[in-house]
Amino acid sequence: MGRIERLQSSYQSLDESFEIGKEMYRGQQYSQIYFARLRLMRTLLYSLVPLWKPNSPVCTVLGLEEGKDCVIVGTLFKHMKLKPCILDEYSKERSVVPLVKPHNFVHQDDYLDLEDESGRVKLGGNIIVPSVYVTGIVVAIYGKETGAGDFLVHEVLEAGLPPQIEFPIKSREDRYVVLVSGLSVGSSRSNPLQFQLLVDHITGHLGDEKEQSIASQIVRVVIAGNSVEMPRGLLNGQNLASKDLSRMAEPVKELDILLNQIAAGLPLDIMPGPCDPANFALPQQALHRCLFPGSSLYSTFRSCTNPHCFELDGVRFLGTSGQNVDDLDKYSEAKDKLDFMERTLRWRHLAPTAPNTLGCYPYTDRDPFFIESCPHVYFVGNQDKYDTRVIKGSEGQSVRLVCVPKFSETGVAVMLNLRDLECHALSFGTQFSS
């Protein structure tokens, strides 16, 4: 059997906007990130309004006149009957009515307001459906003020997919990226043999010559969050004994041994997730290299932020560890997770519910979750099942959406071909006969 060389790809990290760096917290409020978002999006929407409603005046909320058709641009605020409130914890009259769907807080009586710097107005009519939208989205709305003081909505304009860099000329050879998430090393659900099979497949230690030839075409592995799971019982705010400290470190040590095997053979990106030893608020900063004394010695190992943006052979990737889509699932409704992903692109905002219901850093002069450039591949980790589809934009944009499932529960990773962005599931199982 001849020697098989692994293919190489050019890589460029675009995580700079998600790195907090020298930002300092000086007691600033979250209102500033909303104002920064409104300024950014309003400029964009104002440029689209003349093509959308060429003869309609653009007003502020305070400048509305009863019965006069106009366009207003502002941030949506969603009033939710079932939204949990911290003050309810201390209320003497707490409701004992159980929620119908504990994972979702949408109610038929929810309604939307539109807000700008001048004021807020309640939106009426059946054109804008509250269950589709969440607090924090900036839109343009055409309609008129009614006698009751509401704004009757005739049409809604969203920002739409952002401009996209040109897709590179198709190469003749296949090159693959492996996307995996939810390894949950250290949890009772995690199957070490299953993950070892994935590692062996990626590194070319499994299968015949044909299998190894395909493995040699894998140019990068991206791990999208929740790589470890700490023993929850130990995290009770008490000082830990030395034996408990070593128990806490065990999952990370085990992960490092496994990543070491991947990094020895090919480039690897690891993103933090909600269960990993990283900061809670988005954007999550890269996991510290000292957690990985073995793998971090390799130049192929990269610890990245969440969200994570990069280019591979001119193909732009954008991905998260799942918090943005999971939060949308709690406060709005859609057919599936891919719908939520598509909405974030059409709203041009990666995490519209931050900082309202999703923790994020209190930026003062910018909003790093604003999507300036449309990716070719948009992936979200830690989902219940593998799912994918391609969406198209009005200016020829084409985006491959990928839901990456939790590997510890499904045994499924995703293999994506850079040549044509086709992707398929890699499924690993272990079964022992009794």
Residue, then its C-alpha position, 0 to 999 in steps of 0.5 A: m500500500g502506497r503512502i497517502e498524503r493529507l490535502q492542505s487548505s489555506y485558512q484565515s481566522l475572522d474572529e477579531s470582532f468577537e474578541i473582547g480584547k481591551e474592552m473594559y466594563r465600567g458599569q455601562q448599561y445594555s441600552q447602549i448595545y441596542f442604540a448601536r444596533l439601531r444606528l447600524m441597522r437604520t442606516l441600512l434600512y433607510s438605504l432600502v426604503p426608497l426602492w421599497k416605498p419610493n413615495s412614502p415619508v419616513c417618520t419617527v415614532l413621535g412624528l406619527e400622524e393619525g391616518k397618514d401612511c408612512v414608514i417607521v424604522g425601529t427595534l421590536f419589543k415583544h410583550m410576552k405573557l409567559k416570559p419568566c421574570i426574576l421579580d416573580e421569584y419574590s412575588k407573594e401572588r405567584s401564579v401556580v398555573p403550569l406552562v403548557k410547553p415549558h421549553n417555549f414561552v410563546h402565548q397567543d396574547d403576545y404583542l409587539d411594540l416598535e421603539d426608536e429614540s423618540g418613543r414606542v408604539k404598539l403594532g396592530g393588524n395581522i401582517i406582523v405575527p408576534s410568534v415569528y419575531v423576538t425582542g431586539i430585531v430592527v425592521a422597517i414598517y409601512g402603515k399608519e397610526t389609528g385612532a386608538g394610538d396603535f400603528l396598523v401594519h401594512e407591510v414589513l421590510e427586513a434587512g435581508l441576506p447581507p452581501q456575499i463574497e464570490f464563491p471560489i472557482k470549484s476545484r476538481e478535488d474534494r476537500y472536506v471539513v468535519l463539524v462535530s459538537g456536544l462531545s460531553v467528555g465526562s458525562s454519563r452519556s458520553n461513549p469514549l469508544q464512539f469518539q475514539l472511532l471518530v478520531d481514528h476515522i478522521t486521522g486515517h486509522l480505520g478502514d481500507e485504502k479507499e476509506q483512508s483516501i477519503a480521510s486524507q481529504i479532510v482538511r480541518v475539524v471544527i468542534a462547536g462547543n460542549s466538549v466537556e461536562m463538569p461534575r455538577g455536584l461539585l459546583n456548589g460554591q464551596n472550597l473543593a478538596s484536592k481529590d474533588l479538584s482532580r475530579m473536576a479536571e478529569p474530563v478536560k484531561e481526557l479531552d486533551i488526550l483525544l484532541n492530541q490525536i487529531a491535532a497530530g494529524l490535521p488542523l483543528d478548531i475548538m469553540p467553547g459552549p455553554c457547558d465548557p470552562a469559559n465565560f458564560a456571556l456571548p461572545q464566549q472567548a477562546l478556551h485557555r490553551c493551558l487547559f490543553p497542555g498536549s494538543s496546544l503544542y501543535s501548530t494545527f491546534r486553534s482555540c477559537t471564540n463562539p461565534h466563530c468565523f473563518e475562511l477555508d480556501g476562500v469559502r466563508f464559514l460562520g458558526t455558533s455553539g447553539q445558544n443563539v438558536d436555542d434561545l430563539d426556540k424559547y421565545s418564538e416559533a418555527k417549523d424547525k431549527l433551520d428556520f431560526m437560522e435562516r431568520t438570523l441571516r435575513w435579520r442580519h443579526l446572529a443573536p437578536t435575543a441578546p442581551n434581553t434573554l441571552g447573556c452578552y457583553p455590554y458593548t457601548d459603541r458596536d454590536p459584534f453580532f451584526i452580520e456584515s458579510c453573508p457566509h457560504v456555510y452557516f452552522v450551529g452546534n449542539q442540536d437534537k438532530y442533523d439537518t441541512r438545507v441551502i437558502k438563496g438571497s435576492e442578490g444571488q447569495s447562496v448559504r448552506l445551513v447545517c445543524v450539527p447534532k450532539f455527538s454524545e447523544t447521536g454519534v453523528a458528525v457532519m462532513l462538508n465538501l468545500r468543492d460544492l458545499e454538499c454535506h452528509a452525516l458521519s454516524f458512529g455506533t458501538q454495540f456489544s452482544s450480551 
